[in-house]
Amino acid sequence: MKKAKQIQHMISKPFDLLSEELVFIILDLVAQNPSDLKSFSLTCKWFYQVEARHRRSLKPLRAEYLPRILTRYRNTADLDLSFCPRVTDYALSVVGCLSGPTLRSVDLSRSFSFSAAGLLRLAVKCVSLVEIDLSNATEMRDAAAAVVAEAKSLERLKLGRCKKLTDMGIGCIAVGCRKLKRVSLKWCVGVGDLGVGLLAVKCKDIRSLDLSYLPITGKCLHDVLKLQHLEELLLQGCFGVDDDSLKSLTHHCNSLKNLDASSCQNLTQRGLTSLLSGAGCLERLDLAHSSSVISLDFASSLNKVSSALQSIRLDGCAVTCDGLKAIGTLCISLREVSLSKCVTVTDEGLSCLVMKLKDLRKLDITCCRKLTGVSITQVASSCPLLVSLKMESCSLVSRDAFWLIGHKCRLLEELDFTDNEIDDEGLKSISSCRSLSSLKLGICLNITDRGLSYIGMGCSNLRELDLYRSVGITDVGISSIAQGCCHLETINISYCKDITDKSLVSLSKCSMLQTFESRGCPHITCQGLAAIAVRCKRLSKLDLKKCPFINDSGLLTLAHFSQGLKQISVSETGVTDVGLVSLANIGCLQNIAAVNTRGLSPSGVAAALVGCGGLRKVKLHASLRSLLPSSLINHMEARGCSFLWKDYNNHNNSNTLQAELDPKYWKV
């Protein structure tokens, strides 16, 4: 009898059989979907308590919720406050008191309203803090930097765009935070050679240093290159770094693996040779938008790093055929090459480059408009291990070349064929790339539903599909994609004029869908939108601009079902005050665009702005600027919301849309 009662008890309370460790394993799997995690925690009181003990990372939407959230989640190690534009000193004090012993990382990169006093409480209370992101704290001064120096265990620090910091503040951090390993000072325009030099002298363990757009010279690089563990050095846009300031460099930095000298307009082959002379282990080199011509002489400066170099980026550079040939001969270990917008690249140059690069994995030749099928054929034949190929606007490439890409490069995961001559036969060949996850076919006027049917049948791992202005696509093609690519997360069907609600109903089967762009689709209605809203629970970005049949009914459905929505555009739709105000029910909403929406009144817009407490960006017609209360605008801006006022013509919207749908109109 006793045994029977025990069995009956086990059946009535099956969760008692689970250990906490086993539940933690389950939670690791469930955590990928926030709604699933919420459902799990609400199953029973024990699950509710276990989920609180298990969670280590938090990303709250409002700073005012912090006391309640952190009281429940006592083991928080990573706190991301980037969704909270207004974080006060009191909020940081709450963080320090409730999460002090466990907190290791805090992100304040999009927050303001705190001062040195709040940072002091955070630094003193959180003794285990190893990472803090203060990027975009444009009002932060040296006094606050001195407070950050109290976080003695700090290893990773981001201060991007803290434009009022000076050498004195950085010096305080250098003295106080000796364990720093990764530091970003990008756009800290008040910091010069002195501050960077102090950082290099005091913080010997630095692995990564971002000095982009700082007014430094080669003087501080003497100390920086002495760092024995330095692996990454970013000098993008450092105009003060020139050949003369680097000519006396004598220190070798054998640990350096990643060097970004892009947009250093005063750095030529001579200075680069000095910089690279001691970097024999360099793996990644970024020289995009360099003032030097990438010629045979320039390529010779790569001699010292050629054996280890795996990635080179030359976007926007003047590249010669001899230069590319020399790079291919010297740097046979290259796996990534980017030549985006190198308008001088020819078939001969690219062919000579890739012939030697048998291990090439990624190639970007975006807007290399002189290329034809000759060089693309050579790419396909020489580089069978390619996983990424970007060739937007290479409009001289023949259709046969696209077929060869699919036939030879079966490992491709990412393809960008935007504005090209690919046709259905090319897509048929591409469909043999079973690992393809991202495919961009915008402005491809030769593809039809037949081509998409091949992709749907062959590319079941597809996550992203861009069909922007590919006007030959209809509901039939979208249905093929939805049926075969059930893991789809992002799709753009903007200005595909023949798309109707049938496509949206088909896509609603893709439960992983997060981004849906249907701008300028004149036949989409609220019925199709409702299907997406109800079944795609992860939807976060939605563009409905210039969909004239979208009205309040669609937004009411979104407000009820799409609780994860962060960004929406309803410009030039049939939405009125009722629909816009209903969006206040979506707590995650951050960006709203509602320009030239005739059904909106100043009072309705004001009510929506007040109700949507988490807004970060709002785009409205310029005429509303004088009609909305200035106190409301000031209140929203103080809350961290920025306004974009657009003065679009509000007349003949239907005629304008018809013109935009005509390829003869927008192609020109």
KOLGU-54673 format. One line per 4 residues: number of its first residue (from 1); their letters; for each residue x, y, z of C-alpha. Coordinates in nm, 3 decimals, padded with zeros to 5 digits. Example, Ala and Ser with C-alpha at 12.3 -4.5 7.8 and 13.67 -1.06 7.14 Angstrom:
1> AS> 01.230/-00.450/00.780 ~ 01.367/-00.106/00.714
% end
This chain:
1> MKKA> 00.000/00.000/00.000 ~ 00.283/00.238/00.094 ~ 00.464/00.164/-00.230 ~ 00.146/00.227/-00.429
5> KQIQ> 00.107/00.565/-00.261 ~ 00.466/00.653/-00.351 ~ 00.405/00.560/-00.713 ~ 00.082/00.761/-00.715
9> HMIS> 00.268/01.060/-00.568 ~ 00.539/01.032/-00.835 ~ 00.276/01.027/-01.109 ~ 00.091/01.326/-00.965
13> KPFD> 00.416/01.528/-00.927 ~ 00.646/01.408/-01.207 ~ 00.870/01.718/-01.184 ~ 00.994/01.598/-00.844
17> LLSE> 01.192/01.331/-01.031 ~ 01.408/01.595/-01.200 ~ 01.729/01.714/-01.038 ~ 01.825/02.081/-01.056
21> ELVF> 02.124/01.993/-01.276 ~ 01.895/01.823/-01.527 ~ 01.662/02.123/-01.533 ~ 01.962/02.349/-01.596
25> IILD> 02.046/02.141/-01.905 ~ 01.688/02.179/-02.026 ~ 01.705/02.555/-01.967 ~ 02.024/02.583/-02.173
29> LVAQ> 01.828/02.448/-02.469 ~ 01.512/02.650/-02.405 ~ 01.696/02.981/-02.346 ~ 01.733/03.048/-02.721
33> NPSD> 01.366/03.148/-02.739 ~ 01.254/03.408/-02.479 ~ 00.887/03.314/-02.509 ~ 00.967/02.947/-02.448
37> LKSF> 01.176/03.045/-02.147 ~ 00.889/03.248/-02.006 ~ 00.645/02.961/-02.056 ~ 00.887/02.724/-01.887
41> SLTC> 00.928/02.945/-01.579 ~ 00.551/02.979/-01.539 ~ 00.492/02.602/-01.539 ~ 00.521/02.572/-01.162
45> KWFY> 00.675/02.751/-00.863 ~ 00.981/02.526/-00.858 ~ 01.056/02.588/-01.227 ~ 01.010/02.960/-01.159
49> QVEA> 01.272/02.948/-00.883 ~ 01.514/02.726/-01.075 ~ 01.497/02.949/-01.383 ~ 01.591/03.248/-01.165
53> RHRR> 01.894/03.064/-01.026 ~ 01.999/02.945/-01.372 ~ 01.993/03.273/-01.564 ~ 02.322/03.461/-01.587
57> SLKP> 02.248/03.720/-01.858 ~ 01.986/03.995/-01.852 ~ 01.878/04.257/-02.106 ~ 01.600/04.464/-01.944
61> LRAE> 01.390/04.707/-02.146 ~ 01.345/04.971/-01.874 ~ 01.586/05.084/-01.604 ~ 01.299/05.139/-01.358
65> YLPR> 01.241/04.763/-01.351 ~ 01.595/04.689/-01.228 ~ 01.516/04.658/-00.853 ~ 01.249/04.395/-00.916
69> ILTR> 01.445/04.211/-01.186 ~ 01.774/04.193/-00.997 ~ 01.599/04.090/-00.677 ~ 01.477/03.782/-00.857
73> YRNT> 01.788/03.709/-01.063 ~ 02.056/03.712/-00.795 ~ 02.318/03.528/-01.003 ~ 02.334/03.784/-01.284
77> ADLD> 02.682/03.794/-01.436 ~ 02.617/03.985/-01.762 ~ 02.390/04.291/-01.758 ~ 02.308/04.459/-02.090
81> LSFC> 02.142/04.800/-02.039 ~ 02.168/04.907/-02.404 ~ 01.787/04.903/-02.431 ~ 01.764/05.147/-02.137
85> PRVT> 01.847/05.497/-02.266 ~ 01.802/05.662/-01.926 ~ 02.009/05.496/-01.653 ~ 02.044/05.713/-01.344
89> DYAL> 02.295/05.702/-01.060 ~ 02.024/05.540/-00.848 ~ 01.987/05.261/-01.105 ~ 02.361/05.194/-01.099
93> SVVG> 02.350/05.194/-00.720 ~ 02.077/04.928/-00.733 ~ 02.291/04.721/-00.971 ~ 02.588/04.745/-00.736
97> CLSG> 02.388/04.651/-00.426 ~ 02.191/04.361/-00.574 ~ 02.441/04.213/-00.821 ~ 02.773/04.329/-00.680
101> PTLR> 02.924/03.991/-00.590 ~ 02.833/03.817/-00.919 ~ 02.833/04.088/-01.188 ~ 03.117/04.052/-01.440
105> SVDL> 02.998/04.254/-01.739 ~ 02.779/04.564/-01.785 ~ 02.684/04.735/-02.112 ~ 02.597/05.107/-02.090
109> SRSF> 02.677/05.179/-02.455 ~ 02.341/05.341/-02.534 ~ 02.263/05.482/-02.193 ~ 02.304/05.821/-02.034
113> SFSA> 02.185/06.026/-01.730 ~ 02.444/05.869/-01.500 ~ 02.742/06.055/-01.357 ~ 03.075/05.977/-01.194
117> AGLL> 02.891/05.914/-00.866 ~ 02.689/05.629/-01.017 ~ 02.993/05.477/-01.183 ~ 03.178/05.492/-00.851
121> RLAV> 02.910/05.286/-00.676 ~ 02.923/05.036/-00.960 ~ 03.304/05.010/-00.958 ~ 03.332/04.976/-00.580
125> KCVS> 03.045/04.731/-00.525 ~ 03.106/04.505/-00.825 ~ 03.443/04.362/-00.725 ~ 03.431/04.093/-00.995
129> LVEI> 03.361/04.335/-01.281 ~ 03.587/04.252/-01.578 ~ 03.405/04.427/-01.864 ~ 03.229/04.761/-01.903
133> DLSN> 03.104/04.929/-02.221 ~ 03.069/05.309/-02.195 ~ 03.062/05.376/-02.569 ~ 02.869/05.686/-02.681
137> ATEM> 02.892/05.851/-02.338 ~ 02.961/06.180/-02.516 ~ 02.936/06.385/-02.194 ~ 03.174/06.165/-01.998
141> RDAA> 03.476/06.355/-01.866 ~ 03.805/06.277/-01.694 ~ 03.644/06.269/-01.348 ~ 03.427/05.976/-01.453
145> AAVV> 03.729/05.803/-01.608 ~ 03.911/05.835/-01.274 ~ 03.619/05.656/-01.112 ~ 03.633/05.374/-01.368
149> AEAK> 03.993/05.325/-01.256 ~ 03.854/05.196/-00.924 ~ 03.745/04.877/-01.101 ~ 04.077/04.706/-01.039
153> SLER> 03.980/04.375/-01.201 ~ 03.874/04.532/-01.529 ~ 03.998/04.347/-01.840 ~ 03.778/04.483/-02.121
157> LKLG> 03.687/04.851/-02.158 ~ 03.505/05.030/-02.441 ~ 03.505/05.410/-02.451 ~ 03.411/05.470/-02.816
161> RCKK> 03.292/05.825/-02.890 ~ 03.367/05.955/-02.540 ~ 03.482/06.274/-02.707 ~ 03.540/06.479/-02.390
165> LTDM> 03.793/06.241/-02.241 ~ 04.153/06.360/-02.246 ~ 04.496/06.211/-02.181 ~ 04.450/06.277/-01.808
169> GIGC> 04.143/06.052/-01.782 ~ 04.307/05.774/-01.982 ~ 04.615/05.808/-01.763 ~ 04.402/05.748/-01.451
173> IAVG> 04.256/05.434/-01.609 ~ 04.604/05.315/-01.710 ~ 04.730/05.349/-01.353 ~ 04.423/05.192/-01.188
177> CRKL> 04.331/04.913/-01.429 ~ 04.657/04.724/-01.479 ~ 04.479/04.403/-01.589 ~ 04.327/04.553/-01.903
181> KRVS> 04.342/04.325/-02.207 ~ 04.103/04.483/-02.459 ~ 04.057/04.861/-02.490 ~ 03.858/05.064/-02.743
185> LKWC> 03.917/05.441/-02.768 ~ 03.761/05.484/-03.111 ~ 03.662/05.847/-03.178 ~ 03.797/05.967/-02.841
189> VGVG> 03.928/06.274/-03.020 ~ 04.059/06.436/-02.699 ~ 04.309/06.155/-02.645 ~ 04.654/06.182/-02.803
193> DLGV> 05.000/06.029/-02.793 ~ 05.044/06.091/-02.419 ~ 04.733/05.901/-02.309 ~ 04.791/05.611/-02.546
197> GLLA> 05.155/05.592/-02.443 ~ 05.062/05.578/-02.073 ~ 04.816/05.300/-02.146 ~ 05.081/05.099/-02.329
201> VKCK> 05.341/05.150/-02.054 ~ 05.116/05.068/-01.758 ~ 04.889/04.794/-01.898 ~ 05.132/04.528/-02.016
205> DIRS> 04.867/04.261/-02.080 ~ 04.678/04.446/-02.356 ~ 04.576/04.211/-02.639 ~ 04.350/04.441/-02.841
209> LDLS> 04.373/04.820/-02.883 ~ 04.137/05.030/-03.095 ~ 04.280/05.377/-03.165 ~ 04.065/05.454/-03.469
213> YLPI> 04.019/05.823/-03.553 ~ 04.245/05.943/-03.269 ~ 04.474/06.245/-03.330 ~ 04.783/06.035/-03.266
217> TGKC> 05.111/06.006/-03.452 ~ 05.366/05.730/-03.484 ~ 05.523/05.855/-03.159 ~ 05.292/05.652/-02.931
221> LHDV> 05.323/05.346/-03.155 ~ 05.680/05.298/-03.033 ~ 05.537/05.210/-02.691 ~ 05.231/05.026/-02.828
225> LKLQ> 05.440/04.790/-03.038 ~ 05.644/04.695/-02.729 ~ 05.337/04.522/-02.584 ~ 05.436/04.156/-02.577
229> HLEE> 05.081/04.019/-02.596 ~ 04.931/04.263/-02.849 ~ 04.728/04.072/-03.108 ~ 04.497/04.337/-03.255
233> LLLQ> 04.578/04.701/-03.341 ~ 04.315/04.920/-03.508 ~ 04.436/05.250/-03.657 ~ 04.147/05.329/-03.891
237> GCFG> 04.135/05.695/-03.990 ~ 04.447/05.797/-03.794 ~ 04.559/06.075/-04.028 ~ 04.851/06.168/-03.802
241> VDDD> 05.016/05.830/-03.862 ~ 05.242/05.889/-04.162 ~ 05.560/05.759/-04.318 ~ 05.793/06.000/-04.138
245> SLKS> 05.659/05.917/-03.792 ~ 05.704/05.544/-03.853 ~ 06.046/05.540/-04.015 ~ 06.230/05.506/-03.682
249> LTHH> 06.029/05.205/-03.561 ~ 06.268/04.940/-03.432 ~ 06.048/04.722/-03.213 ~ 05.921/04.388/-03.335
253> CNSL> 05.566/04.285/-03.244 ~ 05.564/03.916/-03.321 ~ 05.234/03.866/-03.136 ~ 05.038/04.101/-03.370
257> KNLD> 04.777/03.912/-03.574 ~ 04.529/04.179/-03.685 ~ 04.623/04.526/-03.818 ~ 04.367/04.778/-03.944
261> ASSC> 04.528/05.075/-04.118 ~ 04.228/05.159/-04.336 ~ 04.164/05.522/-04.429 ~ 04.512/05.627/-04.310
265> QNLT> 04.547/05.874/-04.593 ~ 04.904/05.975/-04.510 ~ 05.039/05.622/-04.489 ~ 05.209/05.489/-04.803
269> QRGL> 05.416/05.187/-04.896 ~ 05.720/05.326/-04.712 ~ 05.541/05.366/-04.379 ~ 05.359/05.037/-04.415
273> TSLL> 05.690/04.857/-04.467 ~ 05.816/05.000/-04.138 ~ 05.495/04.902/-03.959 ~ 05.496/04.546/-04.092
277> SGAG> 05.870/04.479/-04.062 ~ 05.839/04.317/-03.720 ~ 05.492/04.163/-03.755 ~ 05.587/03.822/-03.890
281> CLER> 05.277/03.652/-03.747 ~ 05.022/03.893/-03.898 ~ 04.707/03.712/-04.016 ~ 04.464/03.996/-04.102
285> LDLA> 04.551/04.323/-04.280 ~ 04.300/04.599/-04.359 ~ 04.418/04.873/-04.598 ~ 04.076/04.979/-04.729
289> HSSS> 04.056/05.328/-04.879 ~ 04.430/05.369/-04.866 ~ 04.588/05.652/-05.065 ~ 04.851/05.419/-05.207
293> VISL> 04.822/05.240/-05.538 ~ 04.830/04.864/-05.483 ~ 05.105/04.796/-05.731 ~ 05.397/04.556/-05.765
297> DFAS> 05.615/04.781/-05.546 ~ 05.342/04.802/-05.282 ~ 05.297/04.425/-05.274 ~ 05.667/04.389/-05.192
301> SLNK> 05.599/04.548/-04.851 ~ 05.406/04.232/-04.764 ~ 05.719/04.016/-04.784 ~ 05.768/03.999/-04.408
305> VSSA> 05.407/03.887/-04.338 ~ 05.327/03.685/-04.649 ~ 05.368/03.341/-04.493 ~ 05.107/03.389/-04.219
309> LQSI> 04.867/03.637/-04.384 ~ 04.516/03.491/-04.418 ~ 04.299/03.796/-04.483 ~ 04.353/04.120/-04.675
313> RLDG> 04.102/04.401/-04.733 ~ 04.172/04.653/-05.008 ~ 03.824/04.806/-05.051 ~ 03.820/05.127/-05.251
317> CAVT> 04.190/05.114/-05.338 ~ 04.347/05.174/-05.677 ~ 04.460/04.820/-05.759 ~ 04.680/04.725/-06.054
321> CDGL> 04.702/04.391/-06.231 ~ 05.068/04.351/-06.131 ~ 04.981/04.425/-05.770 ~ 04.715/04.155/-05.753
325> KAIG> 04.941/03.907/-05.927 ~ 05.220/03.975/-05.676 ~ 04.983/03.938/-05.381 ~ 04.863/03.603/-05.516
329> TLCI> 05.222/03.485/-05.558 ~ 05.348/03.607/-05.220 ~ 05.049/03.536/-04.995 ~ 04.942/03.186/-05.090
333> SLRE> 04.787/03.130/-04.744 ~ 04.516/03.391/-04.802 ~ 04.166/03.275/-04.715 ~ 03.981/03.607/-04.734
337> VSLS> 04.017/03.880/-04.998 ~ 03.803/04.192/-05.021 ~ 03.823/04.419/-05.328 ~ 03.487/04.592/-05.289
341> KCVT> 03.455/04.907/-05.501 ~ 03.803/04.866/-05.649 ~ 03.695/05.007/-05.983 ~ 04.029/04.934/-06.152
345> VTDE> 04.015/04.558/-06.099 ~ 04.010/04.370/-06.430 ~ 03.960/04.010/-06.537 ~ 04.332/03.965/-06.580
349> GLSC> 04.416/04.094/-06.232 ~ 04.152/03.890/-06.050 ~ 04.235/03.575/-06.246 ~ 04.606/03.607/-06.162
353> LVMK> 04.519/03.656/-05.796 ~ 04.289/03.357/-05.746 ~ 04.490/03.108/-05.953 ~ 04.733/03.065/-05.663
357> LKDL> 04.480/03.087/-05.378 ~ 04.352/02.731/-05.357 ~ 04.241/02.777/-04.993 ~ 04.040/03.096/-05.053
361> RKLD> 03.720/03.094/-04.846 ~ 03.579/03.447/-04.884 ~ 03.586/03.684/-05.182 ~ 03.423/04.028/-05.206
365> ITCC> 03.424/04.194/-05.550 ~ 03.122/04.420/-05.498 ~ 03.093/04.693/-05.763 ~ 03.399/04.576/-05.958
369> RKLT> 03.214/04.670/-06.274 ~ 03.488/04.580/-06.524 ~ 03.474/04.210/-06.439 ~ 03.315/03.965/-06.683
373> GVSI> 03.247/03.595/-06.690 ~ 03.613/03.528/-06.773 ~ 03.743/03.605/-06.423 ~ 03.439/03.458/-06.247
377> TQVA> 03.498/03.133/-06.434 ~ 03.854/03.137/-06.304 ~ 03.729/03.201/-05.949 ~ 03.493/02.903/-05.969
381> SSCP> 03.761/02.675/-06.110 ~ 04.044/02.780/-05.876 ~ 03.858/02.822/-05.545 ~ 03.638/02.517/-05.476
385> LLVS> 03.648/02.586/-05.099 ~ 03.469/02.922/-05.121 ~ 03.205/02.975/-04.851 ~ 03.128/03.343/-04.923
389> LKME> 03.109/03.527/-05.256 ~ 02.988/03.887/-05.280 ~ 02.963/04.030/-05.630 ~ 02.689/04.292/-05.626
393> SCSL> 02.662/04.504/-05.942 ~ 02.903/04.301/-06.153 ~ 02.661/04.344/-06.438 ~ 02.899/04.235/-06.719
397> VSRD> 02.921/03.880/-06.584 ~ 02.747/03.638/-06.820 ~ 02.472/03.399/-06.713 ~ 02.689/03.094/-06.782
401> AFWL> 02.937/03.202/-06.515 ~ 02.669/03.179/-06.244 ~ 02.596/02.822/-06.345 ~ 02.965/02.738/-06.306
405> IGHK> 02.977/02.890/-05.955 ~ 02.709/02.652/-05.834 ~ 02.868/02.360/-06.015 ~ 03.221/02.412/-05.878
409> CRLL> 03.176/02.579/-05.536 ~ 02.945/02.343/-05.350 ~ 03.046/02.465/-05.001 ~ 02.905/02.816/-05.042
413> EELD> 02.717/02.956/-04.741 ~ 02.678/03.321/-04.844 ~ 02.605/03.464/-05.191 ~ 02.534/03.822/-05.294
417> FTDN> 02.424/03.847/-05.658 ~ 02.238/04.178/-05.621 ~ 02.194/04.364/-05.952 ~ 02.333/04.088/-06.174
421> EIDD> 02.228/03.891/-06.482 ~ 02.173/03.556/-06.308 ~ 01.873/03.358/-06.438 ~ 01.676/03.047/-06.340
425> EGLK> 01.942/02.811/-06.472 ~ 02.197/02.984/-06.251 ~ 01.968/02.939/-05.950 ~ 01.924/02.574/-06.040
429> SISS> 02.300/02.529/-06.022 ~ 02.325/02.731/-05.698 ~ 02.063/02.504/-05.538 ~ 02.327/02.233/-05.516
433> CRSL> 02.501/02.437/-05.242 ~ 02.335/02.258/-04.951 ~ 02.495/02.477/-04.684 ~ 02.371/02.805/-04.832
437> SSLK> 02.232/03.026/-04.554 ~ 02.231/03.376/-04.709 ~ 02.122/03.456/-05.067 ~ 02.079/03.808/-05.202
441> LGIC> 01.903/03.839/-05.537 ~ 01.786/04.200/-05.528 ~ 01.733/04.368/-05.868 ~ 01.784/04.039/-06.052
445> LNIT> 01.536/04.088/-06.332 ~ 01.596/03.755/-06.507 ~ 01.483/03.522/-06.226 ~ 01.133/03.383/-06.191
449> DRGL> 00.936/03.148/-05.968 ~ 01.097/02.852/-06.140 ~ 01.440/02.955/-06.017 ~ 01.313/03.001/-05.661
453> SYIG> 01.157/02.654/-05.669 ~ 01.506/02.507/-05.718 ~ 01.633/02.705/-05.416 ~ 01.339/02.587/-05.208
457> MGCS> 01.408/02.224/-05.295 ~ 01.785/02.233/-05.251 ~ 01.872/02.493/-04.984 ~ 01.689/02.384/-04.671
461> NLRE> 01.938/02.571/-04.447 ~ 01.858/02.913/-04.596 ~ 01.826/03.181/-04.326 ~ 01.827/03.504/-04.530
465> LDLY> 01.672/03.578/-04.871 ~ 01.673/03.919/-05.042 ~ 01.444/03.960/-05.344 ~ 01.430/04.341/-05.344
469> RSVG> 01.284/04.460/-05.676 ~ 01.313/04.117/-05.837 ~ 00.991/04.180/-06.024 ~ 00.962/03.837/-06.184
473> ITDV> 00.872/03.677/-05.850 ~ 00.513/03.594/-05.755 ~ 00.330/03.404/-05.480 ~ 00.428/03.073/-05.640
477> GISS> 00.799/03.134/-05.588 ~ 00.755/03.253/-05.229 ~ 00.547/02.943/-05.156 ~ 00.835/02.724/-05.277
481> IAQG> 01.075/02.904/-05.043 ~ 00.841/02.883/-04.744 ~ 00.784/02.512/-04.802 ~ 01.150/02.418/-04.840
485> CCHL> 01.330/02.674/-04.620 ~ 01.151/02.639/-04.287 ~ 01.443/02.797/-04.094 ~ 01.412/03.129/-04.279
489> ETIN> 01.480/03.428/-04.049 ~ 01.497/03.726/-04.289 ~ 01.320/03.795/-04.618 ~ 01.294/04.109/-04.829
493> ISYC> 01.023/04.117/-05.097 ~ 01.007/04.496/-05.130 ~ 00.866/04.623/-05.461 ~ 00.782/04.274/-05.585
497> KDIT> 00.461/04.407/-05.736 ~ 00.281/04.074/-05.787 ~ 00.309/03.953/-05.427 ~ -00.024/03.910/-05.246
501> DKSL> -00.147/03.780/-04.911 ~ -00.090/03.425/-05.034 ~ 00.285/03.481/-04.993 ~ 00.243/03.604/-04.637
505> VSLS> 00.027/03.306/-04.546 ~ 00.295/03.077/-04.690 ~ 00.573/03.256/-04.501 ~ 00.380/03.233/-04.175
509> KCSM> 00.489/02.867/-04.169 ~ 00.847/02.990/-04.112 ~ 00.824/03.016/-03.735 ~ 01.183/03.146/-03.705
513> LQTF> 01.106/03.459/-03.913 ~ 01.247/03.774/-03.750 ~ 01.274/04.034/-04.028 ~ 01.004/04.087/-04.290
517> ESRG> 01.035/04.367/-04.547 ~ 00.749/04.419/-04.791 ~ 00.780/04.786/-04.879 ~ 00.594/04.884/-05.193
521> CPHI> 00.388/04.565/-05.227 ~ 00.051/04.712/-05.329 ~ -00.156/04.393/-05.296 ~ -00.069/04.304/-04.935
525> TCQG> -00.355/04.347/-04.687 ~ -00.416/04.303/-04.315 ~ -00.528/03.945/-04.371 ~ -00.180/03.839/-04.480
529> LAAI> -00.018/04.048/-04.207 ~ -00.233/03.876/-03.946 ~ -00.103/03.536/-04.057 ~ 00.257/03.655/-04.003
533> AVRC> 00.176/03.812/-03.666 ~ -00.004/03.508/-03.527 ~ 00.245/03.239/-03.630 ~ 00.584/03.417/-03.640
537> KRLS> 00.642/03.480/-03.270 ~ 01.003/03.594/-03.318 ~ 00.918/03.881/-03.552 ~ 01.131/04.183/-03.456
541> KLDL> 01.157/04.403/-03.770 ~ 00.869/04.488/-04.004 ~ 00.866/04.723/-04.304 ~ 00.518/04.795/-04.443
545> KKCP> 00.592/05.129/-04.605 ~ 00.385/05.202/-04.918 ~ 00.149/04.910/-04.860 ~ -00.174/05.110/-04.905
549> FIND> -00.410/04.837/-04.780 ~ -00.242/04.801/-04.440 ~ -00.462/04.972/-04.181 ~ -00.554/04.971/-03.813
553> SGLL> -00.680/04.613/-03.825 ~ -00.331/04.486/-03.907 ~ -00.165/04.690/-03.633 ~ -00.417/04.576/-03.374
557> TLAH> -00.328/04.217/-03.458 ~ 00.042/04.297/-03.429 ~ -00.011/04.466/-03.094 ~ -00.171/04.150/-02.962
561> FSQG> 00.053/03.878/-03.106 ~ 00.393/04.035/-03.192 ~ 00.526/04.117/-02.847 ~ 00.889/04.092/-02.964
565> LKQI> 00.857/04.359/-03.234 ~ 01.135/04.621/-03.211 ~ 01.108/04.813/-03.539 ~ 00.816/04.899/-03.767
569> SVSE> 00.755/05.129/-04.064 ~ 00.396/05.221/-04.152 ~ 00.474/05.526/-04.368 ~ 00.229/05.585/-04.653
573> TGVT> -00.019/05.324/-04.534 ~ -00.383/05.342/-04.426 ~ -00.303/05.348/-04.055 ~ -00.483/05.600/-03.831
577> DVGL> -00.447/05.711/-03.469 ~ -00.617/05.394/-03.345 ~ -00.361/05.162/-03.499 ~ -00.060/05.371/-03.399
581> VSLA> -00.171/05.400/-03.037 ~ -00.228/05.024/-03.021 ~ 00.148/04.974/-03.068 ~ 00.195/05.096/-02.710
585> NIGC> 00.101/04.740/-02.613 ~ 00.437/04.619/-02.750 ~ 00.691/04.674/-02.472 ~ 00.998/04.600/-02.689
589> LQNI> 00.918/04.856/-02.960 ~ 01.211/05.092/-03.022 ~ 01.177/05.238/-03.374 ~ 00.865/05.373/-03.547
593> AAVN> 00.845/05.535/-03.892 ~ 00.511/05.695/-03.982 ~ 00.567/05.953/-04.257 ~ 00.291/06.065/-04.494
597> TRGL> 00.031/05.854/-04.318 ~ -00.277/06.069/-04.376 ~ -00.493/05.912/-04.106 ~ -00.270/06.038/-03.825
601> SPSG> -00.346/06.347/-03.621 ~ -00.112/06.538/-03.385 ~ -00.310/06.421/-03.082 ~ -00.296/06.057/-03.195
605> VAAA> 00.078/06.072/-03.259 ~ 00.129/06.235/-02.918 ~ -00.070/05.960/-02.746 ~ 00.134/05.691/-02.924
609> LVGC> 00.463/05.856/-02.828 ~ 00.364/05.873/-02.463 ~ 00.241/05.514/-02.460 ~ 00.548/05.358/-02.627
613> GGLR> 00.789/05.401/-02.337 ~ 01.090/05.228/-02.494 ~ 01.117/05.429/-02.817 ~ 01.470/05.515/-02.934
617> KVKL> 01.400/05.654/-03.281 ~ 01.088/05.807/-03.439 ~ 01.052/05.918/-03.801 ~ 00.765/06.159/-03.871
621> HASL> 00.660/06.415/-04.130 ~ 00.820/06.756/-04.077 ~ 00.477/06.923/-04.061 ~ 00.410/06.753/-03.725
625> RSLL> 00.709/06.918/-03.561 ~ 00.525/07.244/-03.498 ~ 00.196/07.070/-03.414 ~ 00.327/06.844/-03.136
629> PSSL> 00.378/06.999/-02.790 ~ 00.741/07.103/-02.746 ~ 00.726/06.971/-02.390 ~ 00.645/06.624/-02.528
633> INHM> 00.935/06.633/-02.772 ~ 01.171/06.747/-02.495 ~ 01.040/06.471/-02.267 ~ 01.095/06.207/-02.534
637> EARG> 01.447/06.329/-02.609 ~ 01.530/06.331/-02.238 ~ 01.411/05.971/-02.231 ~ 01.665/05.884/-02.501
641> CSFL> 01.447/05.908/-02.814 ~ 01.573/06.083/-03.129 ~ 01.344/06.233/-03.395 ~ 01.392/06.234/-03.772
645> WKDY> 01.170/06.488/-03.946 ~ 01.112/06.409/-04.315 ~ 00.958/06.650/-04.561 ~ 00.826/06.414/-04.827
649> NNHN> 00.576/06.520/-05.091 ~ 00.235/06.404/-04.975 ~ 00.059/06.425/-05.312 ~ -00.010/06.160/-05.574
653> NSNT> 00.126/05.876/-05.363 ~ -00.046/05.615/-05.579 ~ 00.111/05.753/-05.898 ~ 00.451/05.767/-05.732
657> LQAE> 00.422/05.404/-05.619 ~ 00.327/05.290/-05.969 ~ 00.632/05.469/-06.108 ~ 00.858/05.311/-05.846
661> LDPK> 00.730/04.966/-05.939 ~ 00.828/05.016/-06.303 ~ 01.184/04.885/-06.363 ~ 01.232/05.129/-06.650
665> YWKV> 01.178/05.413/-06.401 ~ 01.398/05.319/-06.106 ~ 01.671/05.130/-06.297 ~ 01.770/05.453/-06.470
% end
